[in-house]
Amino acid sequence: MTFLKTLATAALVALPVPALAELSDILERGTVRIAVPESFPPFGALGPSGEHEGYDVDVARLVAENMGVELEIVPVVSKQRIPFLETDRVDMVISVMGANPERARSIWFSAAYAPFYSGAFATADKSIESADDLSGMSVGLTGGTLEDLELTKIAPDDVEIVRFGDNAATMSAFTSGQVDVLVSGNTAAAEITEKNPDMGLETKFILKQSPAFIGIKKGDTDLLQWTNVFILHKKLGGELDEISQKWLGQPLPDLPTF
């Protein structure tokens, strides 16, 4: 029996252990490989110059700058984010990734670094702090979406909810003045702000938070700790707020931490 246990132990020891993207290895290599969105503006996409740009790309550049290493951008689609991290093709994932218990079984998550939410948006002249303040107003949203479901639960009876067939129609109705308030994801609001910078669009209240977190390979304690210090430092220093203002047209809201 003892002989068999010894053989089993030896077999376990011989199993290959996945390599970790240790912080010390990244610093020695002189390059950090970061996954960013392949095509999900304004977080990441090819810009007019043919280079990737967006919220996540700017954060990735800031990471490399603060590490003192070169940045290798690895564009990914959603389904590639965790596999690329698990197979050591990237060191970090900065690709508008939400945290949930299922994903947390495979990888580690940093503190939140970017806002991704559904909310109510309107111009500065409208005093709105909650759904109750929508009383008597017309609200445009895309029918059947999360925003539709959430607002319908809490809207006062005298709110006129106007449902459109897609996001493009919803945004067009708002910019043309057909409705008083836009209820959408913050990426749609960012698109409106980019095209209509003089409109002065503001976030009035948030319906549902789905912030983005940086993905780190499980077991890489040093890199996770460095990343959390980096995020805290850039929140306090205002750099993340500047990136949010640049790409989302909104101040950085309070973001959750673990």
NORPE-V972699 format. One record per residue. N is the residue number from 1. RES is the residue in one letter. SS is DSSP state (H for helix, E for strand, - for the rest). D_CENTER is the distance of its C-alpha to the mean C-alpha in Angstrom with 1 decimal. Layout:
BEGIN
n: [N,N]
res: [RES,RES]
ss: [SS,SS]
d_center: [D_CENTER,D_CENTER]
END
This chain:
BEGIN
n: [1,2,3,4,5,6,7,8,9,10,11,12,13,14,15,16,17,18,19,20,21,22,23,24,25,26,27,28,29,30,31,32,33,34,35,36,37,38,39,40,41,42,43,44,45,46,47,48,49,50,51,52,53,54,55,56,57,58,59,60,61,62,63,64,65,66,67,68,69,70,71,72,73,74,75,76,77,78,79,80,81,82,83,84,85,86,87,88,89,90,91,92,93,94,95,96,97,98,99,100,101,102,103,104,105,106,107,108,109,110,111,112,113,114,115,116,117,118,119,120,121,122,123,124,125,126,127,128,129,130,131,132,133,134,135,136,137,138,139,140,141,142,143,144,145,146,147,148,149,150,151,152,153,154,155,156,157,158,159,160,161,162,163,164,165,166,167,168,169,170,171,172,173,174,175,176,177,178,179,180,181,182,183,184,185,186,187,188,189,190,191,192,193,194,195,196,197,198,199,200,201,202,203,204,205,206,207,208,209,210,211,212,213,214,215,216,217,218,219,220,221,222,223,224,225,226,227,228,229,230,231,232,233,234,235,236,237,238,239,240,241,242,243,244,245,246,247,248,249,250,251,252,253,254,255,256,257,258]
res: [M,T,F,L,K,T,L,A,T,A,A,L,V,A,L,P,V,P,A,L,A,E,L,S,D,I,L,E,R,G,T,V,R,I,A,V,P,E,S,F,P,P,F,G,A,L,G,P,S,G,E,H,E,G,Y,D,V,D,V,A,R,L,V,A,E,N,M,G,V,E,L,E,I,V,P,V,V,S,K,Q,R,I,P,F,L,E,T,D,R,V,D,M,V,I,S,V,M,G,A,N,P,E,R,A,R,S,I,W,F,S,A,A,Y,A,P,F,Y,S,G,A,F,A,T,A,D,K,S,I,E,S,A,D,D,L,S,G,M,S,V,G,L,T,G,G,T,L,E,D,L,E,L,T,K,I,A,P,D,D,V,E,I,V,R,F,G,D,N,A,A,T,M,S,A,F,T,S,G,Q,V,D,V,L,V,S,G,N,T,A,A,A,E,I,T,E,K,N,P,D,M,G,L,E,T,K,F,I,L,K,Q,S,P,A,F,I,G,I,K,K,G,D,T,D,L,L,Q,W,T,N,V,F,I,L,H,K,K,L,G,G,E,L,D,E,I,S,Q,K,W,L,G,Q,P,L,P,D,L,P,T,F]
ss: [-,H,H,H,H,H,H,H,H,H,H,H,H,H,-,-,-,-,-,-,-,-,H,H,H,H,H,H,H,-,E,E,E,E,E,E,E,-,-,E,-,-,-,E,E,E,-,-,-,-,-,E,E,-,H,H,H,H,H,H,H,H,H,H,H,H,H,-,-,E,E,E,E,E,E,E,-,H,H,H,H,H,H,H,H,H,-,-,-,-,-,E,E,E,E,E,E,-,-,-,H,H,H,H,-,-,E,E,E,E,E,E,E,E,-,-,E,E,E,E,E,E,E,-,-,-,-,-,-,-,H,H,H,H,-,-,-,E,E,E,E,E,-,-,-,H,H,H,H,H,H,H,H,H,-,-,-,-,-,E,E,E,E,E,-,-,H,H,H,H,H,H,H,H,H,-,-,-,-,-,E,E,E,E,E,H,H,H,H,H,H,H,H,H,H,-,H,H,H,-,E,E,E,E,E,E,E,E,E,-,-,E,E,E,E,E,E,-,-,-,H,H,H,H,H,H,H,H,H,H,H,H,H,H,H,H,H,-,H,H,H,H,H,H,H,H,H,H,-,-,-,-,-,-,-,-,-,-]
d_center: [53.1,52.2,52.4,49.9,47.5,47.8,47.1,44.0,42.7,43.4,41.6,38.4,38.6,39.0,35.8,33.3,30.5,27.1,26.5,23.9,22.1,23.7,22.9,26.6,26.6,23.8,25.8,28.9,27.6,26.3,23.2,19.7,18.2,14.5,12.8,10.5,10.0,13.6,13.4,10.4,11.1,10.2,7.4,10.3,13.8,17.4,18.7,22.4,23.5,22.5,20.0,16.3,14.4,11.2,8.6,7.7,11.4,12.5,10.8,12.5,15.6,15.6,15.5,18.4,20.3,20.3,21.4,24.0,23.5,22.8,19.5,19.6,16.8,16.6,15.0,14.1,13.6,11.9,15.2,15.8,12.9,14.9,18.3,17.8,17.0,19.9,22.3,21.7,20.7,17.8,17.6,13.9,10.8,7.9,6.5,3.1,5.5,6.7,9.9,13.2,16.9,17.5,14.9,16.0,19.5,18.6,16.3,15.4,12.2,11.9,11.4,8.1,7.2,4.8,5.8,5.3,9.0,12.4,15.1,18.4,18.8,22.2,24.2,25.4,28.8,27.7,27.7,25.2,23.8,23.7,24.6,28.2,28.2,27.6,31.3,33.3,30.4,29.2,25.5,24.1,21.6,21.3,23.6,22.7,19.0,17.2,17.7,21.4,21.9,20.4,22.2,25.4,25.7,25.8,27.0,30.6,33.3,34.0,30.6,30.8,27.8,28.0,26.3,25.6,25.4,22.1,19.3,21.5,24.4,22.6,21.3,24.7,26.4,24.6,25.2,28.8,29.4,30.1,28.0,27.4,23.8,20.8,18.7,15.6,11.8,10.6,10.2,13.9,14.8,13.4,15.6,18.5,18.2,18.4,21.4,23.0,22.4,25.6,24.6,23.0,20.3,19.1,16.9,19.7,18.3,15.3,16.2,13.5,10.5,7.7,5.4,3.2,6.4,8.5,11.1,14.7,17.9,19.8,22.6,21.4,22.0,22.5,19.3,17.3,19.4,19.1,15.3,15.4,18.1,16.2,13.2,16.0,18.0,15.6,14.8,18.6,19.5,17.4,15.7,12.1,13.6,15.2,12.2,10.7,14.2,14.6,11.8,11.2,14.7,14.0,14.5,11.9,12.5,13.6,10.9,12.4,13.8,15.8]
END
